[in-house]
Amino acid sequence: METRQIVVISGKTCSGKSELASLLEKEFGFAVVRGSPASQGAEWCRPMEQPNLLNRRRELDRAEFEQCMLLKTKAKCASEKDSQPLVVDHLYSLDQVLRFRQAFGTNLVHVHLYASDSTLQERYTKRVEGDIDPLPYDEVNQLRDQYEIKALKNDADVRIYTERSDSSDTLVRVAARLHLYTPPEVRCVDVLIGGQYGSEGKGNIVSYLAREYNVMVRVGGPNAGHTVASSAGSYTYHHLPSGSRDVTARLLLGPGMTIHLPGLLKEIEECGIGDDRLFIDPHATIIEEDDIGTEKQGHLVSTIASTGSGSGAAAARRILDRGRGTVRLARDVESLRQYVGTPGNYHGSTTDRLEEAYRSGHSILLEGTQGSGLSIFHGPYPHVTSRDTNVAGCIAEAGISPSRIRKILMVVRPMPIRVGDPDGDQGHTSGKLKHPTTFDEIARSAGLEAPALNAAEKTSTTNRNRRVGWFEWDQFRKACALNAPTDIVLTFADYLQSTNSKARRFEQLDSETIKFVEELERVSQAPVSLINTRFPRDPDTSDLRSLIDRRNWTARSRRK
């Protein structure tokens, strides 16, 4: 018994039938039954129904054509997987439609496209422009009988007036009528953000979770480096989602990304990422060398210890230079073309790829950047970054609606850090730490080796020493208010007590650490569902276990 959705299209020549069929195939995975191999192209994009094909078709009576199309459709149903919808391009009489209804019952949807005769004639004239001795439109048009036109109009389940609709508009209108779009209540996106001033250890958490997701999205820029330990060795990601080289998920770089082209291309090569996995939104901003020079030669590096990566300067230039033609986006870069696409076919469009993932029931992980306390709007200005680093800013940069969010994971460490103060004795700072301490003091308190701790605590992007402080409960609560996390992730548990590095289960943690976890849960009103006990830094990668997983959920897609 056939259960798939079957769509048949009717309408006059140049009403948009073949283009609609092609777009249903491309965007929604429909299998297409066409009247002849020559009609596989887009109806509005090339000559169709050439004279020899017309003459051949006219040699067939309607019964023969109807039987041919019906047999093709049944054969297609037999050869394609059961769940794949099917579109027939096209039928031109009510008898043909009724025969299909008899064969496929209520699974059949009849879509009728129409426009004014003058518009159809104009479209046809443009199509045959340059052809030698093209036939008049009236001879090419298969649907001329007024009775048939009225009968098809009355029978149609979906009828679309294409007068002021291009092919994309028509697709949207038909897809909506066919209920092809995913309703907004479908929540399949999890967001992971930092809850402090960055360097909370987000990369290792994302890398651990990555195996459960079909799609991974990254926002931000090269001013944030996420370091991951894996069996392939330690690696720092500046553009690609953390753990990209260790999983098979699709990778999306959102429109809010700022991209340092040499750095991104280097990551792609080193991680062995192909264009079948990586999709870059055409509107992502390219950082120019002048942007890096502007930041390094300006006051930001010397006064607030900015990374000088050019991300902020590029973002500012994108706003200030509108209309000048000086801003390069990903769509303008030839070396990114395979990941971005071409005008009219931007397969890297994050919106399109996310819609595709929603329809497929795929699980999506959005990796945020830096930390809540560095937000341009909510952090202690001027010691902030160039973007909003909270969940609202991250989903805006990715092009994801709040309605799609399922889980919000906020990562914190027991001792927040900031980058070291700017060089020199001018009294400048990278930002306030409420309860400053030293890594030597933390080592003494936790039973760690101070030299190893100091050597490890350098920034991923600039390799600068870090400043450190004791936990700031009011800052943590503000981050909770801004992000409403469903889950808290605690990292660097070994900084509370060195014995935690050997813990594999929650009850093996030090008693003071367990009390700290309980207080995090009280203040945040969310469970601490993941606990990172150490960062594997030894060359020996035989045991990389560093996470205690207390989640009562999984992100794995349940759709085949």
N, C-alpha and C positions, 0 to 999 in steps of 0.2 A: 504494500500500500504506500503510495507516494505521499510524503508529508512535507516536503520542502516547499518554500514559496516560489511560485512561478509567475513571472510578470510578462505580459505580452503588450507590445507598444503598437499603436496605430496612429495615423496622421498623414497629412499630405507631405509631399517631397519638400524638404528644407524646413520642416517644422521642428527638427531637432531630435529625431528618433535614434539615429545611429550614434550620435554624440552622447545621448543619454545612456544608451546601452554600453558604450565604451567606458563611460565614467562610472556606471554601476559596477562594471567589471574591475576597473582600476581601484576605486575607492572602497568598495564594499565586498569585493571578492565574488561577484556573480559570475556564473558560467554563461556564455552567450551563444545562442543559436542564431546564425545569420542565414539569409536567403541564398548567399553565394559567397565564395572566397573573396570576390572583389569588393564586397560591401563591408569588409572588416575595418576599414578606416573610419575616421570621424566624419560624420555627415556634413558638418559645417567647415571642414578643413580640406576637403579634396573632392574632385569630381566623383560622383557615384552614379550608378545606373547608366553607364555609358551606352551608346546606341546599340552595340552588339548584344549587350546584356538585356536591354529593353526588348529588342526583337525576339530574343530567345524566350524571354518571359511571356511575351505576347503569344508565342506559339503554344504555350501551355494554357489549358483552360483553368479556371479557378479551382476546380476539384483536384487537378493534378498538383497545383502549387500548394494547396491546403494539405494534401496527403504527404507531400514532400516535407513540408515544415513540421507536420505532426510526427512523422517518422524520425526526423532529425532530433526533435525535442525528446522523444522517448528514448532514442539512442543515447542522447546526452545524459538523461536521467540515469540510465543504466551504467554509464561509464564514470560519472562523477560521484564523489562521496555524498552520502545521504543528506548531510546538513547544508550542503552548498546550494544557495538560491540560484535561480536560473532566469534569464531574461531572453525573450524572443524578439528579434529585430528583423522583420516586423510583419504584421498582418494588415490586409487592406480591405477586408469585407467582414460584415457581421457574421456570415455563415462560417467563416474561418474561426472567428472568436468563439462562436457557439460550439463548434466541434472541439475546440480546446477545452472549453468549460465542461463538456461531456466527458472528456478524457481525464481531466485533473480536478474537477469538482471545485470545492471552496478554496483550494490552495491557489487558484488562479486569480490574479489581479490584472485588470485591463486598464492600461494607462493610455489616454488619448491626448495628443499634443496638437495645438492649433494656433494659427496666427492669421492676420489679415492677408488677403491675396496680394496686396501691394508689397507687404513685407516679405512674403514668400518669394515673390518675383525678384525683389531686390537681392535677397540672399542668393538666389540661384544665379543671377547675373554676375555677382561677385565671384561665385564659385567657378563659373565657366570662363571667366575673363582670361583671355589668352589662348583658349581652345580654338581649334580650327573647325569651323562650321558646326557649332554646338546646336543641338536640337532646341526648339522653343520649349519653354517651361510647361506649357499645356500638354505637350507630347511626352515629356519626361514624367510628369506627375501621375502616379498610379491611381490616386483617389480623386476621381472626377465626378462620379455619380452623386448627385445631391441626396438621393435616397440613402445611399450607403453612408454618406457623411453624417446625415441626421441619425441614422440607426446606430452608428458607432458612438456618436456623441451621447445618445440616450443610454447606451449599454455601459459606458465607461465607468469603472469604479473610481478612477482618478482622472480628472480632466484639467490640464494646465494650459493656460494662455501664455504663449512664449513671446508675445509681441515685444515686451520690454524686459525680457529675461535672456541673459546669455546662457551658455551651457552650464556654467557653475550654478547660476541662480535656479535653473530648471532642476538640476540635480538635487539641490537642497530642498526644493519644494516637493519633489517626488519622494525623496528619501524620508522626509517628515511624514508624508501621507502613508508611506510603507512601514512606518515605525522602526526605521533603521538606526535612529540615534539613541544613545544610551541615556536613560532618564537621570536627572541630577542627583537623585537620592542614592545612586550607586557609588559607594565610597571604596576606593581601591588604592589610594595614595597615602603612603606614610612619609612623614617629614622628620628629618633629624637635624637638629640645630644645636649650637653651643650656647650654654647658659651663662658664661662669664665673659672673659676678655680674649677668647680664642685659645688655641692650643690645649683644648680640653681632651684631646685624644679621639676626635670624631672619626678620623680615618680608619683606625683599627676596628671601630664599632661598625662602620659602614661595610668594611671588608668582610667582617664576620656575617653580617646580615645579608650580604649581596647574593648569596647562593639561593635565597628564597624569593628573589624578585625576577620578573621578566624584563622590566625596564628600569634603568637607573638614570636619574637626571641630576645634572650639576649646575649650580649657579655660582656667581662670584667672579673671581679672576685670579691671576697668578700672584697676587699679594697674599694669598692664603695657600700654605702647603700642607697637605695631609699625608702623613707618613704611615706606611702599612708594613707589617712584618708578615711574610708568607713563606711557604716552602721554596719559592723562587728567589727569596732574599728580600731585604728591606727596600722599599721604593717610596719616593715622595711624589704624590700627584698634585699638580698645580692647576690642571684644566680638566682632565678626565675624572669621572667618578672613581672614588677609591676602590681598589680591588679589581679594576677593569680587566687586568691581564689574567686574573685567576677565575673568572666566571664567563658565561656565554651570553649574559643579558644584553639587550639593546642599550645603547648609550646615547643620551640626548644632552646637548649643550644648549641651554635656553637662550632666548633673545636678550636677557639681561646680562649675559656673560660679557666680560672684557677679555679679549684674547691677545696674548703675545704670540704672534705667528711662529717664530722660530721655536719657542718653547713647546707650543702645542704639537707641531710637526715632529719634534724630537720625542715627545711622549708617545705619539701614535706609532712611531717606528719602534721605539724600545719595547712597547707593550704588545706589538704585533696586532694592532687593531685594523680590521678591514672595513671597507665602505659598506659591507652588508650589516655591520653592527653599529657604526657611528653615524649619527645624524646631527648636523649643526644648523641651528636656526639661521636663516638668511639675515636676520636683523641683529645678530651679535656684533658687538663693536670691536674693531681691530685697534690694538695699542700700537702707536707709531713710536719710532725711536725718539722723536721730538717730545712725546709725552713723558717718556722716561727721563729725558734730559731736563724737562721742565720741573719735574719733582725733585730730582737729585740736585739741581742747581738752585732750586728755590729754598724756601724756609722750612718746608714740612719735615724733611729728614733731620735737620739740625735742631728743630724746636720741639717736635712731638715724636721723633723717631719713626716716622713713616717708613715703609719698606722701600719707597721710591720705585715701585714696579710700573708706574705709569697708569694704573687702573683709574685713579681718581681724576687725573688730567684728561684721560681719554673720555671718561664719562662727562666731565664738564664741557669738553670740546664738542661732544655730540649734541649738547644742548645749545651752546653758544654759536656754533658754526652751521646751524640749520640754514639751508638755502645757498650756502657758499660752494657746495660740491667738494669740500675738502675732507669730509668724514668718510672713511672706508668701513663698510660693513662686511660681514662674512660673504655675502652674495657677490661682492666685488673682487674677490680674491680667487685667481685661477687655480692655485694649488689646493683650495678647499672645495672646488667645484664638485668633486665626487661625493663629498659628504653633505653638501648644501643643495645641489641641484641647479637648475637653470630657470630663468624667468618663465613663468607659466607652469613650471613643474618643479617647484621647490620641495623636493622630497624630504629635506631636512626641517621643514616647518614643524616646530614643536607642537603647535595646536593640532595639526593633522595627525601627527604620530601619536599624540596622547588620545585623541578621539578614537583612533584605531585600537589603542590599548584598552580603552574603556569598553569598546564593543566586544573585544575578545575576552574580557574578564581577566585581564592581566594585572598582576600586582606591580606597583610602581613605588620606587624609593627616591625621594628628593633629598639630596645632600646639601645642607646649608653651608654657609661660609662664616668664618671667624666666630664671634660670640655676641650674645645679646647686649653685653655691656659696651660694645664698640659701635652700636647703631648710631648713624648720623643724626637720628631724631631723638633717640631715647637714651643714648649714652652721655657721659659727662663731657660735653663739648668744651674745648676743641679737641680733646684727646679721643677722637673717634675715627672711624673709617669713612669711606665715601658712599656707603649704601646702608639701607636698613637691613640689619642682619637677623631680625626676628622672623618668626614664621610667616607673618603677613607680607613682609618684604620679599622673602624667598619665593613664596608661591606666586607673587606678582611678577617677579623676574622670570619665572619658569612658564607662566601662562596657565596656571592651574587654579581652578575655582575653589574657594573654601568649602563648598559643598562636596567636593571630592575627597576631602581629607578624612582618613580613618584613624590614624595614630599620629601623635606628635611626641617624638622622643627628644628630651632635652638632656644634653651631656654636661656633667659638672665634674670637677676634680676637687679633692679635699683642700688643696692649697692653690688658689687661683694665681695665675701668672700674668705678667705684662712683659713686653719687650724691654730690654735694658734702656736706661735713659740715654738721650743723645750724647755724643762725645763732646768733651770740652767742659769748662767750668762756668758756663753762663747761667746755670741754675735751671735749665730747661728739663722737662720730664715727659715721659711717654704716657703719663697718667697716674692718678692716685691709686694706691693700694691701702685699704683701710687699716689693716693690721700687718704691716711689713715684717718679714723675717728673712732668714737666709736658708739656702739649701744645706749649709753646714748644720744649722740648728734642726732642720727637718730630719737630716740623717741621724743626728744624735737621738732625737726623740723616737724615731722609728726603728733604729738599729740597722741603718743602711750605711754603705761606704760613701763618705762625703766626696772623695775625688771622682768616683764613678757617677754620682748624682750630678755634680757640677758639670762634668763633661757631657752628660746626656742632655742637660737643659739648655739647649741652644735653639734659636728659632729655625723653622724649616726653610724659610725663604731667604733670610739674610745672614743666617748663622751667627746672630748676635746673642750675647748672654741674656738670660731672662732674669727679671725680678720676681719675687714670690712673696705671698702673704698668707696669713691664716684665713680660714673660711669666713666669708662675709654673708651673714644670714639675711640681712636686709636687701642686699643686692640679689641674692638668690630668690627671695620672695617677689621682688619686682620683676625678675625674669619669668617667674611663674605666672604673674598677673598678665604680662605681655604675651605670653605664649600658650597658656593653659595646657601644659603638657599632660598627655595621658600616661606617659611613662618617664621615669627619671633613669638616667644611666650614670652610674658612678665609675669614674676611672681612677687610676693610680692609687688603688687601695693599699698597695705596698708602702705608700708614703705615710700611711697611718700606722702601720706595723709591718715590718719586713716579713714576718711569718705568713702574711696574707698572700705572698707571691706563690706559696705552695698550696694554697687552698683550691680545691676543685669543686667543693660544695659550700653552700651558704653557712652551714653549721660549723665548718672548719675555719671560718674567719675569726679573728681576734674579737673578744667580747666588746671592746670599746668601738671597734669598727661596726659591729652589729648595732650598737646603740646609736652610732652616727647615722646609719642607714634608717633606723626607725625614726629619728628626728627629721631626716630629709623627707620621709613619707608624711609625717605630721604637717610639716610646713607647706609642702607642695600639694598635699591631698592627692597624691598619685603614688603608685608603687615604684620602688626601685627595682626594675625588672632585669637589668643587666649590670653586672659588676665586673669591671676590669681589674685584675689582680696584679698585673705586671706588663711591661713592654718587653717582649723577647729581643734581647740585643746580642746574645751570644751567637757565634757562627754556627753552632749546633742547632739545626732546625728539626731535630727528631721529635721534640715535644713543644708545639707552639700554643698549647692550651693556655689561655690567659683570661677567659671569660666564664663567669658563673651566670648561667642563663636561668632566670626565674620567671620568664614570661608564661602566661597562660594562653598565648595566642601564637599563631604562625602567619607569615605573610604569603606562604606558598599559594599560588593560584590553584583553585580546584577545578578549573575548566580545562579540559583536554585540548 
